[in-house]
Amino acid sequence: MSLDLLSKLEASIQNALEQIELLKLELDEEKQKNLALSEQNQRLQQDLNTWNDKVSGLVGLLTEKVD
């Protein structure tokens, strides 16, 4: 009977190890996605800043012409 329990424990441990490995792989994939999204966010933020500068410059030109 103890051999049966030991066998079940071994199977449970093996299953847990497989699950841990799958979760590690999934975590690595999510880290890659997060990095890509962070890079995209940084590019979009730079684009937004560029557009804000251009709009501010145009508004400044309009303000000068009106005054």
DSSP file (Angstrom, degrees, kcal/mol; ACC not computed):
  #  RESIDUE AA STRUCTURE BP1 BP2  ACC     N-H-->O    O-->H-N    N-H-->O    O-->H-N    TCO  KAPPA ALPHA  PHI   PSI    X-CA   Y-CA   Z-CA
    1    1 A M     >        0   0    0      0, 0.0     4,-2.1     0, 0.0     5,-0.2   0.000 360.0 360.0 360.0 -38.8    0.0    0.0    0.0
    2    2 A S  H  >  +     0   0    0      1,-0.2     4,-2.5     2,-0.2     5,-0.2   0.834 360.0  56.0 -67.8 -30.2    2.8    2.5    0.7
    3    3 A L  H  > S+     0   0    0      2,-0.2     4,-2.2     1,-0.2    -1,-0.2   0.875 106.1  51.3 -66.5 -35.7    4.2    1.8   -2.7
    4    4 A D  H  > S+     0   0    0      2,-0.2     4,-2.2     1,-0.2    -2,-0.2   0.923 111.6  46.1 -65.2 -44.5    0.9    2.7   -4.2
    5    5 A L  H  X S+     0   0    0     -4,-2.1     4,-2.6     2,-0.2    -2,-0.2   0.897 112.1  51.5 -64.1 -40.3    0.9    6.0   -2.2
    6    6 A L  H  X S+     0   0    0     -4,-2.5     4,-2.4     1,-0.2    -2,-0.2   0.888 109.5  50.3 -63.7 -38.9    4.5    6.6   -3.2
    7    7 A S  H  X S+     0   0    0     -4,-2.2     4,-2.2     2,-0.2    -2,-0.2   0.900 111.0  48.3 -65.5 -41.9    3.6    6.1   -6.8
    8    8 A K  H  X S+     0   0    0     -4,-2.2     4,-2.4     2,-0.2    -2,-0.2   0.899 111.6  50.5 -64.8 -40.6    0.7    8.5   -6.6
    9    9 A L  H  X S+     0   0    0     -4,-2.6     4,-2.6     2,-0.2    -2,-0.2   0.913 109.7  50.4 -62.7 -42.5    2.9   11.1   -4.9
   10   10 A E  H  X S+     0   0    0     -4,-2.4     4,-2.5     1,-0.2    -2,-0.2   0.906 111.0  48.7 -61.9 -42.6    5.5   10.7   -7.7
   11   11 A A  H  X S+     0   0    0     -4,-2.2     4,-2.4     2,-0.2    -1,-0.2   0.897 111.6  49.8 -64.4 -40.7    2.8   11.2  -10.3
   12   12 A S  H  X S+     0   0    0     -4,-2.4     4,-2.5     2,-0.2    -2,-0.2   0.910 111.6  48.0 -64.7 -42.4    1.5   14.3   -8.5
   13   13 A I  H  X S+     0   0    0     -4,-2.6     4,-2.6     2,-0.2    -2,-0.2   0.922 111.7  49.8 -64.4 -43.6    5.0   15.7   -8.3
   14   14 A Q  H  X S+     0   0    0     -4,-2.5     4,-2.2     1,-0.2    -2,-0.2   0.915 111.4  49.3 -60.7 -43.1    5.7   15.0  -11.9
   15   15 A N  H  X S+     0   0    0     -4,-2.4     4,-2.3     1,-0.2    -1,-0.2   0.909 110.9  50.0 -62.4 -42.6    2.4   16.7  -12.8
   16   16 A A  H  X S+     0   0    0     -4,-2.5     4,-2.5     1,-0.2    -2,-0.2   0.908 109.7  50.9 -63.6 -42.0    3.3   19.7  -10.7
   17   17 A L  H  X S+     0   0    0     -4,-2.6     4,-2.3     2,-0.2    -1,-0.2   0.887 110.1  49.7 -63.0 -39.7    6.7   20.0  -12.3
   18   18 A E  H  X S+     0   0    0     -4,-2.2     4,-2.3     2,-0.2    -1,-0.2   0.910 111.1  49.3 -65.2 -41.8    5.1   19.9  -15.8
   19   19 A Q  H  X S+     0   0    0     -4,-2.3     4,-2.5     2,-0.2    -2,-0.2   0.900 109.9  51.4 -63.4 -41.0    2.6   22.6  -14.8
   20   20 A I  H  X S+     0   0    0     -4,-2.5     4,-2.3     2,-0.2    -2,-0.2   0.918 109.9  49.8 -62.2 -43.6    5.5   24.7  -13.4
   21   21 A E  H  X S+     0   0    0     -4,-2.3     4,-2.1     2,-0.2    -2,-0.2   0.910 111.2  48.7 -63.4 -42.0    7.4   24.4  -16.7
   22   22 A L  H  X S+     0   0    0     -4,-2.3     4,-2.4     1,-0.2    -1,-0.2   0.904 111.3  50.1 -63.4 -40.7    4.3   25.3  -18.7
   23   23 A L  H  X S+     0   0    0     -4,-2.5     4,-2.5     2,-0.2    -2,-0.2   0.866 108.2  53.2 -66.1 -36.1    3.7   28.4  -16.5
   24   24 A K  H  X S+     0   0    0     -4,-2.3     4,-2.4     2,-0.2    -1,-0.2   0.917 110.1  47.8 -63.5 -42.9    7.4   29.4  -16.9
   25   25 A L  H  X S+     0   0    0     -4,-2.1     4,-2.1     2,-0.2    -2,-0.2   0.915 112.5  48.7 -63.4 -42.7    7.0   29.3  -20.7
   26   26 A E  H  X S+     0   0    0     -4,-2.4     4,-2.3     1,-0.2    -2,-0.2   0.896 110.2  51.9 -64.0 -40.1    3.8   31.3  -20.5
   27   27 A L  H  X S+     0   0    0     -4,-2.5     4,-2.4     2,-0.2    -2,-0.2   0.906 108.2  51.2 -62.8 -42.3    5.4   33.8  -18.2
   28   28 A D  H  X S+     0   0    0     -4,-2.4     4,-2.0     2,-0.2    -1,-0.2   0.905 110.1  49.9 -61.7 -41.1    8.3   34.2  -20.7
   29   29 A E  H  X S+     0   0    0     -4,-2.1     4,-2.4     1,-0.2    -2,-0.2   0.916 111.1  48.7 -62.9 -43.2    5.8   34.8  -23.5
   30   30 A E  H  X S+     0   0    0     -4,-2.3     4,-2.6     1,-0.2    -2,-0.2   0.867 108.7  53.4 -66.6 -36.1    4.0   37.4  -21.4
   31   31 A K  H  X S+     0   0    0     -4,-2.4     4,-2.4     2,-0.2    -1,-0.2   0.906 109.2  49.3 -63.7 -40.5    7.2   39.1  -20.6
   32   32 A Q  H  X S+     0   0    0     -4,-2.0     4,-2.4     2,-0.2    -2,-0.2   0.923 112.1  47.7 -63.8 -44.3    8.0   39.3  -24.3
   33   33 A K  H  X S+     0   0    0     -4,-2.4     4,-2.6     1,-0.2    -2,-0.2   0.911 111.3  51.4 -62.1 -41.9    4.6   40.8  -25.1
   34   34 A N  H  X S+     0   0    0     -4,-2.6     4,-2.4     2,-0.2    -2,-0.2   0.903 109.8  49.3 -62.5 -42.0    5.0   43.3  -22.2
   35   35 A L  H  X S+     0   0    0     -4,-2.4     4,-2.3     2,-0.2    -1,-0.2   0.924 111.7  48.5 -63.4 -44.5    8.4   44.4  -23.6
   36   36 A A  H  X S+     0   0    0     -4,-2.4     4,-2.4     1,-0.2    -2,-0.2   0.905 112.8  48.1 -62.7 -41.5    6.9   44.8  -27.1
   37   37 A L  H  X S+     0   0    0     -4,-2.6     4,-2.7     2,-0.2    -1,-0.2   0.870 109.8  52.5 -67.4 -36.4    4.0   46.8  -25.7
   38   38 A S  H  X S+     0   0    0     -4,-2.4     4,-2.2     2,-0.2    -2,-0.2   0.910 110.8  47.5 -64.8 -41.4    6.3   49.0  -23.7
   39   39 A E  H  X S+     0   0    0     -4,-2.3     4,-2.2     2,-0.2    -2,-0.2   0.916 113.0  48.3 -65.2 -42.8    8.3   49.8  -26.7
   40   40 A Q  H  X S+     0   0    0     -4,-2.4     4,-2.6     1,-0.2    -2,-0.2   0.909 110.4  52.1 -63.3 -41.5    5.2   50.5  -28.7
   41   41 A N  H  X S+     0   0    0     -4,-2.7     4,-2.4     1,-0.2    -1,-0.2   0.902 108.6  50.7 -60.9 -41.8    3.9   52.7  -25.9
   42   42 A Q  H  X S+     0   0    0     -4,-2.2     4,-2.1     2,-0.2    -1,-0.2   0.912 111.0  48.2 -64.2 -42.5    7.2   54.6  -25.9
   43   43 A R  H  X S+     0   0    0     -4,-2.2     4,-2.4     1,-0.2    -2,-0.2   0.920 112.7  48.5 -63.3 -43.2    7.0   55.2  -29.7
   44   44 A L  H  X S+     0   0    0     -4,-2.6     4,-2.6     1,-0.2    -2,-0.2   0.878 109.6  52.5 -65.2 -37.3    3.4   56.3  -29.5
   45   45 A Q  H  X S+     0   0    0     -4,-2.4     4,-2.4     2,-0.2    -1,-0.2   0.901 109.6  49.2 -64.5 -40.2    4.3   58.7  -26.6
   46   46 A Q  H  X S+     0   0    0     -4,-2.1     4,-2.3     2,-0.2    -2,-0.2   0.908 111.0  50.0 -64.4 -41.8    7.1   60.2  -28.7
   47   47 A D  H  X S+     0   0    0     -4,-2.4     4,-2.7     2,-0.2    -2,-0.2   0.922 110.4  50.3 -60.7 -43.9    4.7   60.6  -31.6
   48   48 A L  H  X S+     0   0    0     -4,-2.6     4,-2.7     1,-0.2    -2,-0.2   0.914 110.3  49.3 -61.2 -43.7    2.2   62.3  -29.3
   49   49 A N  H  X S+     0   0    0     -4,-2.4     4,-2.3     2,-0.2    -1,-0.2   0.898 110.8  50.7 -63.1 -39.9    4.8   64.7  -28.0
   50   50 A T  H  X S+     0   0    0     -4,-2.3     4,-2.3     2,-0.2    -2,-0.2   0.932 112.1  46.7 -62.6 -46.1    5.8   65.5  -31.6
   51   51 A W  H  X S+     0   0    0     -4,-2.7     4,-2.8     1,-0.2     5,-0.2   0.902 110.8  52.2 -63.8 -40.8    2.2   66.2  -32.6
   52   52 A N  H  X S+     0   0    0     -4,-2.7     4,-2.6     1,-0.2    -1,-0.2   0.909 109.8  49.3 -61.2 -41.7    1.7   68.3  -29.5
   53   53 A D  H  X S+     0   0    0     -4,-2.3     4,-2.2     2,-0.2    -1,-0.2   0.914 112.3  48.0 -63.2 -42.3    4.8   70.4  -30.3
   54   54 A K  H  X S+     0   0    0     -4,-2.3     4,-2.4     2,-0.2    -2,-0.2   0.925 113.3  46.8 -64.8 -44.3    3.6   70.9  -33.9
   55   55 A V  H  X S+     0   0    0     -4,-2.8     4,-2.9     2,-0.2     5,-0.2   0.919 111.6  51.1 -64.8 -43.2    0.1   71.9  -32.9
   56   56 A S  H  X S+     0   0    0     -4,-2.6     4,-2.3    -5,-0.2    -1,-0.2   0.905 110.3  50.4 -60.5 -40.5    1.5   74.3  -30.3
   57   57 A G  H  X S+     0   0    0     -4,-2.2     4,-2.0     2,-0.2    -2,-0.2   0.910 111.6  47.1 -63.8 -42.1    3.7   75.8  -32.9
   58   58 A L  H  X S+     0   0    0     -4,-2.4     4,-2.5     2,-0.2    -2,-0.2   0.899 111.5  50.3 -67.0 -40.5    0.8   76.3  -35.3
   59   59 A V  H  X S+     0   0    0     -4,-2.9     4,-2.6     1,-0.2    -1,-0.2   0.899 109.1  53.0 -63.4 -38.9   -1.4   77.8  -32.6
   60   60 A G  H  X S+     0   0    0     -4,-2.3     4,-2.2    -5,-0.2    -2,-0.2   0.898 108.6  49.5 -61.9 -40.8    1.4   80.1  -31.8
   61   61 A L  H  X S+     0   0    0     -4,-2.0     4,-2.0     2,-0.2    -2,-0.2   0.923 111.7  48.4 -63.4 -43.9    1.6   81.2  -35.4
   62   62 A L  H  X S+     0   0    0     -4,-2.5     4,-2.0     1,-0.2    -2,-0.2   0.908 110.3  51.5 -62.4 -41.1   -2.1   81.8  -35.5
   63   63 A T  H  X S+     0   0    0     -4,-2.6     4,-2.0     1,-0.2    -1,-0.2   0.902 109.1  50.8 -62.7 -41.5   -2.0   83.8  -32.3
   64   64 A E  H  < S+     0   0    0     -4,-2.2    -1,-0.2     1,-0.2    -2,-0.2   0.896 110.6  48.9 -62.8 -40.0    0.8   86.0  -33.7
   65   65 A K  H  < S+     0   0    0     -4,-2.0    -1,-0.2     1,-0.2    -2,-0.2   0.847 111.5  49.1 -69.1 -34.7   -1.2   86.6  -36.9
   66   66 A V  H  <        0   0    0     -4,-2.0    -1,-0.2     1,-0.2    -2,-0.2   0.868 360.0 360.0 -73.6 -37.6   -4.3   87.6  -34.9
   67   67 A D     <        0   0    0     -4,-2.0    -1,-0.2    -5,-0.2    -2,-0.2   0.496 360.0 360.0 -76.5 360.0   -2.5   90.0  -32.6
